[in-house]
């Protein structure tokens, strides 16, 4: 459905086989015979598109995009991996008054898998973002109960006591991700053949050192153009505020209540979504100090993508790829926990 997504995956994971196909039209046996040739499949990992489950959407139970979850389960049933990981948005928890989640668990149980569901907060795994996502993790035996995903960061306590023995560092903040590129003006034309900039400062945090480890240039630091009115409106919004704080002459007559939100340098970002390049989309996507939306690269950093990771397609495609992804550091924490249990 999204060729550009496939191109991005091929580029960044060049050793992988990548099929740009519709899962509803693929035959498991044919895929097995053509590409896998009877090899044992250790894990199946994915995030079936879940727009119908999103709390922002209209949440129609009969949305055909919801059914892709069940095609994912079909693949698990056929290939019988040692484990599976299936990610979804938190909105799935209340879909059909909780019946959708129970149905998914039941279907995994019917094909011989023990399954547990858990909600993870990205900030607890080193991502500078308050993103919550639901993960279904399953194994063919009861070892799933031994999978413990260890948190690496904690919410900063307002007051520390003598008995505060929590040694985990506090959540990373927006400035931890962006301070080294904070004053760099982005490109605003996605049609150039060479969207590359030089860094103008060294990394200032350990997180930035991680992001820049394999990159000596700044790629895809591109952001949309705004009209004079939008730029003027943005200029009146302070860090951590949204359109509700605007002077009366700049107030909006309608729309979602949490739009035109500006990031705060000293707080984690709110959830980065596929619409993170649009200041009038629900969320907090205005740059903390410049009067514009986040660039693709800034959004990618808030998702924990290393700077070497590239995205293909037009600007809208790139924002969607960044915002729809599982943050790599959160994925890594889950993978390490599974690896420790699956021998």
C-alpha positions in Angstrom: 0.0 0.0 0.0 2.9 2.3 0.7 5.8 1.8 -1.7 7.9 4.6 -0.1 7.8 2.9 3.3 9.2 -0.2 1.6 11.9 1.8 -0.1 12.9 3.3 3.3 13.0 -0.2 4.9 15.1 -1.6 2.0 17.6 1.3 2.3 18.1 1.1 6.0 17.9 -2.7 6.3 19.8 -3.7 3.1 20.4 -7.3 4.2 16.7 -8.0 4.7 14.3 -9.4 2.1 11.6 -6.8 1.7 8.2 -7.5 0.0 6.0 -4.5 -0.8 2.8 -6.6 -0.9 -0.7 -6.6 0.5 -0.8 -9.2 3.4 -4.5 -10.0 2.6 -3.4 -11.3 -0.8 -0.3 -13.2 0.2 -0.4 -17.0 0.6 1.6 -18.3 3.6 2.5 -21.6 1.9 3.6 -19.8 -1.2 5.8 -17.4 0.8 7.2 -20.3 2.7 8.1 -22.3 -0.4 9.5 -19.2 -2.3 11.5 -17.4 0.4 11.8 -19.5 3.6 12.1 -23.1 2.3 11.1 -24.7 5.5 13.5 -22.8 7.8 12.4 -22.4 11.4 10.9 -19.0 12.1 12.1 -17.7 15.5 9.9 -14.7 15.7 7.1 -12.7 13.9 7.1 -9.0 14.8 4.8 -6.4 13.4 2.3 -3.6 13.9 -0.8 -4.2 11.8 -2.2 -0.9 10.7 -4.6 0.2 13.4 -6.2 3.5 12.3 -9.6 2.2 13.1 -8.5 1.6 16.7 -7.1 5.1 17.2 -8.9 7.3 19.7 -8.5 10.2 17.2 -10.4 8.3 14.5 -14.1 7.4 14.5 -13.3 3.9 15.9 -15.7 1.9 13.7 -15.6 -1.7 14.7 -16.1 -2.8 11.1 -13.3 -0.8 9.7 -11.6 -3.2 7.3 -8.2 -1.9 8.4 -8.9 -3.5 11.8 -9.1 -6.9 10.2 -5.3 -6.8 9.3 -4.7 -7.7 13.0 -6.4 -11.1 12.2 -4.2 -11.6 9.1 -1.2 -11.1 11.3 -2.5 -13.9 13.6 -3.0 -16.1 10.5 0.8 -15.8 9.8 1.6 -16.7 13.4 -0.6 -19.8 13.1 1.0 -21.0 9.9 4.7 -20.3 10.6 4.5 -21.2 14.3 7.3 -19.0 15.5 8.9 -19.3 19.0 7.6 -15.9 19.8 5.6 -13.0 18.4 5.3 -9.3 19.2 2.3 -7.4 17.9 2.0 -3.6 18.6 -1.0 -1.4 18.5 -2.3 2.0 19.7 -3.8 2.3 23.2 -7.2 2.9 21.7 -7.5 -0.8 21.0 -8.1 -1.3 24.8 -11.5 0.2 24.7 -12.5 -0.9 21.2 -15.8 -2.7 21.5 -15.8 -2.1 25.2 -12.7 -4.3 25.6 -14.0 -7.1 23.5 -11.5 -6.6 20.7 -8.6 -7.3 23.0 -10.2 -10.3 24.5 -11.0 -11.7 21.0 -7.3 -11.3 20.0 -6.1 -13.1 23.2 -8.6 -15.8 22.5 -7.5 -16.3 18.9 -3.9 -16.6 20.0 -4.9 -19.1 22.6 -6.8 -21.1 20.0 -3.7 -21.5 17.9 -1.6 -22.7 20.9 0.1 -19.5 22.1 0.3 -18.0 25.6 -0.2 -14.3 25.2 0.2 -11.3 27.5 -0.7 -7.7 26.8 1.2 -4.8 28.2 1.1 -1.0 27.8 4.5 0.6 27.5 5.5 4.3 28.0 8.3 5.2 25.6 9.9 7.6 28.1 10.6 4.8 30.5 12.9 3.2 27.9 15.1 6.2 27.0 12.9 7.9 24.4 12.2 11.6 25.0 8.5 11.2 24.4 5.3 10.4 26.5 4.1 7.9 23.9 2.0 4.9 25.1 1.6 1.8 23.0 0.0 -1.6 23.5 2.1 -4.8 22.9 0.8 -8.3 22.6 3.7 -10.7 23.3 3.3 -14.4 23.0 5.2 -17.7 23.1 4.3 -21.4 22.5 5.1 -22.2 26.1 4.6 -20.4 29.4 8.0 -18.6 29.1 6.1 -15.5 28.1 5.4 -15.0 31.8 9.2 -14.7 32.4 9.7 -11.9 29.9 10.3 -8.8 32.0 10.9 -5.5 30.1 13.2 -3.5 32.4 12.7 0.2 32.5 15.8 2.3 32.0 14.3 5.8 33.0 11.8 7.1 35.5 9.5 10.0 35.9 11.4 12.8 37.8 10.0 13.0 41.4 9.0 16.5 42.5 10.7 16.0 45.9 13.3 13.4 46.7 13.4 11.9 50.2 16.0 10.1 52.2 14.4 6.9 51.2 14.5 7.6 47.4 16.6 4.7 46.3 15.5 4.7 42.7 18.8 4.9 40.8 17.3 5.2 37.3 17.9 8.5 35.5 14.9 10.8 34.8 12.9 10.9 31.6 14.8 12.5 28.7 13.5 15.9 27.6 13.1 17.7 24.3 16.4 19.6 24.8 18.2 16.3 25.4 17.3 15.4 21.8 17.5 18.7 20.0 19.8 21.1 21.7 22.7 20.5 19.4 20.6 21.4 16.3 18.2 23.8 18.0 19.2 26.9 16.1 19.6 25.3 12.6 17.0 26.6 10.2 15.6 23.6 8.2 15.1 23.3 4.5 11.5 23.9 3.4 11.7 22.4 -0.1 11.5 18.6 -0.3 12.1 18.6 -4.1 15.8 19.2 -3.8 18.1 16.3 -4.7 20.5 16.9 -1.8 18.9 17.6 1.6 22.1 17.5 3.6 23.4 20.0 6.2 26.5 20.2 8.3 26.2 20.0 12.1 27.2 23.3 13.6 27.7 22.1 17.1 29.1 19.0 18.8 26.7 16.7 20.6 25.7 18.0 24.0 24.1 14.9 25.6 24.8 11.2 25.7 21.5 10.7 23.7 22.8 13.0 21.0 26.1 11.1 20.8 24.1 7.9 20.3 22.0 9.6 17.6 25.0 10.9 15.7 27.3 7.9 16.2 27.3 6.8 12.5 26.5 10.1 10.8 28.7 13.1 10.0 25.9 15.1 8.3 22.4 16.2 9.1 19.9 14.6 6.8 16.2 15.4 6.1 16.1 18.5 8.3 13.1 19.7 6.3 9.9 21.4 7.5 6.8 22.9 5.8 6.3 26.5 4.8 3.6 28.3 6.8 1.4 31.2 5.8 2.1 34.6 7.4 -1.0 34.2 9.5 0.0 30.8 10.8 3.6 32.0 11.6 2.2 35.0 13.4 -0.2 32.8 15.4 2.6 30.4 16.3 4.7 33.3 17.5 2.2 34.1 20.3 2.3 30.5 21.7 4.8 29.9 24.5 6.5 26.6 25.2 4.2 24.0 26.6 1.1 26.0 25.6 -1.4 25.6 22.7 -4.0 27.6 20.8 -6.1 28.1 24.0 -3.5 30.6 25.2 -3.7 32.8 22.0 -4.8 36.4 22.1 -8.5 36.8 21.1 -7.7 38.0 17.6 -5.8 34.8 16.8 -8.2 32.4 18.4 -9.6 29.5 16.2 -13.3 29.1 15.7 -13.2 25.3 15.6 -11.1 22.2 15.4 -9.7 19.8 18.0 -9.0 21.4 21.5 -5.3 20.3 21.6 -3.9 21.8 18.4 -1.2 24.4 17.8 0.8 22.9 20.7 4.4 24.0 21.2 7.0 21.6 22.7 8.7 22.5 25.9 12.5 22.1 26.0 12.5 21.0 29.6 9.8 18.3 29.2 9.5 15.1 27.2 7.6 15.5 23.9 4.0 14.4 23.7 3.2 11.6 21.3 4.8 12.1 17.9 2.1 11.0 15.3 2.0 10.7 11.5 0.7 14.2 11.4 3.7 15.7 13.3 4.5 18.1 10.4 1.1 19.9 10.8 0.8 22.5 13.5 -3.0 22.3 13.4 -3.1 18.5 14.0 -4.0 17.2 17.4 -0.8 17.1 19.4 2.3 19.2 20.2 4.3 19.6 17.0 5.6 23.3 17.1 9.3 23.7 17.5 10.2 24.8 21.0 12.0 28.0 19.9 11.4 28.6 16.2 8.0 29.5 14.8 7.4 26.5 12.7 6.4 22.8 12.8 9.0 20.2 13.6 11.3 19.1 10.8 11.3 15.4 9.8 14.7 14.9 11.4 13.6 16.6 14.7 10.6 14.3 14.8 12.8 11.3 14.1 15.1 12.3 17.0 12.2 12.5 19.4 11.3 9.0 18.2 14.9 7.8 18.9 15.8 7.2 15.2 19.6 7.6 14.7 20.5 10.4 12.4 21.8 7.9 9.8 18.3 6.5 9.3 16.8 7.8 6.1 13.2 8.2 4.9 11.9 8.1 1.3 8.9 9.8 -0.4 7.5 13.3 -0.1 7.5 15.3 3.1 4.1 13.9 4.2 5.3 10.3 3.6 8.4 10.9 5.7 6.4 12.4 8.6 4.1 9.4 8.5 6.9 6.9 8.5 8.5 8.6 11.6 5.2 9.1 13.5 3.7 5.6 12.8 6.9 3.8 13.9 7.6 2.1 17.2 10.4 4.1 18.7 13.6 2.1 18.1 14.8 2.3 21.7 11.5 1.0 23.1 11.6 -1.8 20.5 15.2 -2.6 21.6 14.2 -2.9 25.3 11.4 -5.4 24.3 13.7 -7.4 22.0 16.5 -7.7 24.7 13.9 -8.9 27.3 12.6 -11.6 24.8 16.2 -12.7 23.9 17.0 -13.2 27.5 14.2 -15.7 27.9 14.1 -17.4 24.4 17.1 -19.7 24.3 
